[in-house]
Amino acid sequence: MRIRTLAAVATAVIAAGGIGLTVTAAQAEEAAPTAAQVQAVPGYQVVRLPNANVPNFQRRYAYCPAGKVAIGGGAEARGNEAILVGSFPTDGNNGWIGLGRQPGHNDVGISVFVICADA
């Protein structure tokens, strides 16, 4: 749940231009960005890589479409004892990486999303 809260805050700040805006986690969870806020970020788009089971520590990548850069993102590890090990931008800032592990199992469910904007 913490990942979703942080992602909602990041989305709200980015969508509003990120300048002079203070948004609490509770406020961010209550309302998605409005159409006017989304238009404030040229080329705003969220790319989602749905959950899939992969071997422990295998990276999953969500990429922005050509001509866009990553301005945020996140990942979620799913499973009974799943642990999110990493969630960070790609080296070229054109996507997001998520990886995790699940003790006692050979694989873990990982979903990834990246928030993109025009370069």
N, C-alpha and C positions, 0 to 999 in steps of 0.2 A: 504494500500500500504506500510506503514511503516513496518509492520510485514514481508512482503515479502522481503523488502530491507534488514532488519536485518538478516533474515534467509539466504539470498544470501551471505551476508558478512560472516556469521558464517560458511556456507558451504564451501566457498572459503578458509577461514583460516584453517579450519579443514582438507580439502582435500589437502592442501599444507603442512601440518605438523604443522602449527601454529607457527613456529619458524622463526623469522626474516622476516616476511611477513607483508606488509602493503597494504591493499586493501581498496579503497574507495567504498562507496555504488554504485556510478555510474559504476565503473569498475566491481563490482560483478554482477550488473544487466546485463551488456553487454555480459558476457560469462559464460556459465556453466563450472563446473570443467572438465578438460580433463581426458581422460582415465588414463594417467600417474599420474595425481594428485590423482585420486580416488584410484589407486593402492597403493599410499603412506600411506593410512590408511587401515590396515588389516581388512577385513570383512566389509568395508564401505557399508552401505545400508540405504536407506530412506524408512520408512514405513509410508504410508498415510492412514488416516481414513477420508473418504470422508464426505462432509457436510451432516448433518442430523439434523432435528429439535428435540430438547429435551426441557424439562421444564427449565425455568429460573434457573440458578445456579446449574444445574445438571452437574457433571463432566463427560467428555468423555476421555477415555484412549486409547492411541496408544502404543502398546508394541513392544519391540525388540524381534526377534526370540531367542530361547534358546541359551545360550553361548555368547550373545552379550550384550553390555551396551549402554545406551544412552549417546551420547556426545554432543547433542544439540537437538533442536526441536522448535516447534511453534504451534500457533493456530490462527484461524480466526473466528470472530463472523459475521454472515450474517443475514441481515434483515434491514428494513428501518431505524430503530433507534437502531440497535444492538450495544452492548458494550461488548468488551472482558474484562472479570473480572479477569481471571487468565490464565497463561501459564507458566508451570513449570514442572521439572522432577518428576517422582514418587519417593517415599521414598527409594525404592531399586535401583534407577538409572537404571531400566530396561525398562523405557517407559517415555511417556510425557502426561501431563494432560492439558486439555483446558476447560474453562467454561465461560459462559457469561450470559447476560440478555438482554431483549428487553422491555423497558418501554411501558406499555399499552397493552402488549401481555402476554400470558401464556407460550410461548416458544420462542426459539431462535435457529438459525442455527449455528452449531459449526462444524468446521473441524479441525483436529489435524494431525501433522506429527512429527515423531521422527527420528533423525539421529543416526544410530547405528554403532558400530564397535566391533570387537572381544574383548572379555574381557581379 
